Amino acid sequence: MKNIVIKLFLIAILVITSSCNSNNKKSCPDFSPEQEALISSKKGIVPMRVLLTTDRKDSLLLRSKSEDIKQIKQNPLLDTLVRRMLSTVQDSASLGVGIAAPQIGILKRVILVQRFDKEGEPFEAYINPTIIQKTALKQDCREGCLSIPDTSGITTNRSYAVMIEYRTLSGEKYTEMVEGFTAVIFQHEIDHLDGILFIDHLENN
């Protein structure tokens, strides 16, 4: 009897594992069915709606903390999310220099940053980014936000340089020092992952 129970338990594990790897369960383990539906509602080149602080329901999401992406490699839904984030931040209706997944209603630790410190100023995707070190030297910077319409202000407490740790879409882990305006973008977008908005820094100036 004990052996039968063990066999049934092992079979159940295999069924669960295979269902996570099935193309019909692309949201497993990282995306809920609601998130999957939102990401997959249009093609990857179609921009998504940007959440706004002027909407109460949107504001609650923007003030929420995001979760890490666990399965980075061979995650087609993550690839689609990044493509749609890029389409959104480059769209004329919401043109910006960076965007975080929470701004389109997906509470996952994914950001896109325009690298003004690189040739061609490309947008690049960062998965599970964290700031592991900051300089004591600060810089003043005028900031705005796609999610806060018709509002800008000068923050004075952004570090001049930050050390960031992140993974790429192919799963590789990197540590990198970023300086100047690009460092401000990273601080701004990583703040979004923790429910922090740039106007919070204006209050602390």
N, C-alpha and C positions, 0 to 999 in steps of 0.2 A: 504493500500500500504506500509506503514511504517513497519507494522508487518511482511509483506512478505520479505522485504529487510533484516530485522533483522534475520529472520529465515534462509535466504540464507547465510547470513554472518556466522552464527553459524555452518551451515552445512559445509561451506568452511573450517572453523577452524578444525572441526572434521576430514575432509578428509586429511588435511595437517598433523595433529597430527598422524593419523593412518599410513600415508605413511612414517613418520619418524620412527615409531616403526616396520614397515614391514621388514621382513628378506631380501627383495629385495632392501632395502635402508640402508644397514649396515653403509654406510658412513655418514649418517645423525645422529647427527648434526656436528660431528667433522672432518670427512674426505671427501675430494673432490673425485669425481669419478676417477681422475687420481691417487690420493693417494691410494684409495681403490684397484685399478687395480694393482698398484705396490706391495702393501702388499699381495694381494691375488694371485699374479702371480705364486707362488709356495707354497708348504706345509710349515707349521710352522717350520719344522726342517731344511729347506733349507736356507743356508746363503744368504745374500743380497749383492749387489755390494756396496763397500765403496766408497764414493765420495772422489776425490783427488784434492788438490790445484793445481796440475799440469795441470788440465783441466779447461779451462776458465768458462764453463757453471757450472761445479761442484763448482768452487770457489764462484760464485755468490750466490748459495744456501747456502754454508757454511758460508757466511757473512751475511745471512738474520736472522731476529729474528723469533723465533718460537711462536706458539699460545698455549694457555692452552687447555687441554682436559676438556670438559664440562661434558660429559656423561662417567663416569668411570665404574660404575656397569653395568653388563649385556651388555657389549660392546664387542662382539666377535672379531671385527676387531682390537680393542686395544690389546686383548689377543694374537691374531696372530702376531701383530707387536712386542710385547715383546718377544714371542718365537723366532721369526726370528732374532731379535736383539741379543738374547742370542746365537743362532747358529752362527751368524756372528762374534761376539767378541771371541767366543771359537774356531772358525775355524782356522786351521793351517796357512791359507793364510793371516789372519788378526788378529792374536792372540793379545789380549790386556787385560787391567785391567778395562776398562770401555768403554762405547759407548753411544752416544747421537743420538736420532732419526734423527736430521738433517744430520748426517754422512751417512745415507742411503737414503737421499732424502725426508724425511718426516719432515716437519717443524712443529713439535709438541713437547711440553715440556715433554718429556719422556727420562729417562736415565737409564742405568744399571751400577752398580758399584760393583766391587769385594770387599767384606768386609774383608780385611785383619785383622781387629780388632775383628773378630768373629770366633768361632770355626768352622773349616772346610773351612774357607775363601770362603763363598758362593757368587754368584752373586745375587744381589737383584734389583728389579725394583722400580723406584721412579717416581711418576706422579706429574706434576706441582711443581717440587722442587724449593725452593728459599732459599737463605742464608739471614737470618734475623739478624745475629750478627757474628762478626769476632774478633779474638784476635789481639791485637797490636803486639804481639810476632810473628815474621816471621820465616820461615824455608827455607833452601836451598833444592832443589830437582831437580834431573835430570828428564826431561820430554821428551816424544815423543808423536806422535799422529798417529793413523791409517790413517788419512787423509793427513798427510804430510810425504811422503815417504823419507826414508834415512836422516831424520833430527832429532836431539835431542839437548837439551841445558839445562843449569842449571838455573832455576828460583829462585830468591831470595826474591820475594815479596809475596809468598803464606803464608797465616795465618797458625799458628800452629794448631789452633782449630777453627771450625765454628759451629754455631747453624743453623741447617737446618729445614725447614718446608716442609712437603710433604704429599701426599696421596698414599696409597697402591692400588693395583689392586682391592681390595674389597671396596675401597672408604673411608677407615678410615683415619683420619687426625692425623699426628704425628709431634712432635717437638723433635729434638735430637741433642745432642752435639757430634761432631766427631773430633778426634784428629789425629795428625801424618800424615803418608803417605796416609791413607784413606781420610783424610780431603783434601789433595792435589787432589786426584782423583775427589772428589765431586766438588771442585772449577774448575777443568779442564772441567768436563762434563757440569756443569751448565753454564760455559762460552760459550760452544758450542750453547746453547739455545738462547744466545744473539748475536751470530755471532762473538764471540771473540775466537781467537786461541792462543795457548800457546806462539807462536813466538811473539805475541804482548807484552807479559810480558818480553821477552828477550830484546826487544827494550827499555823497560822502566827500566831495571836493572841499 
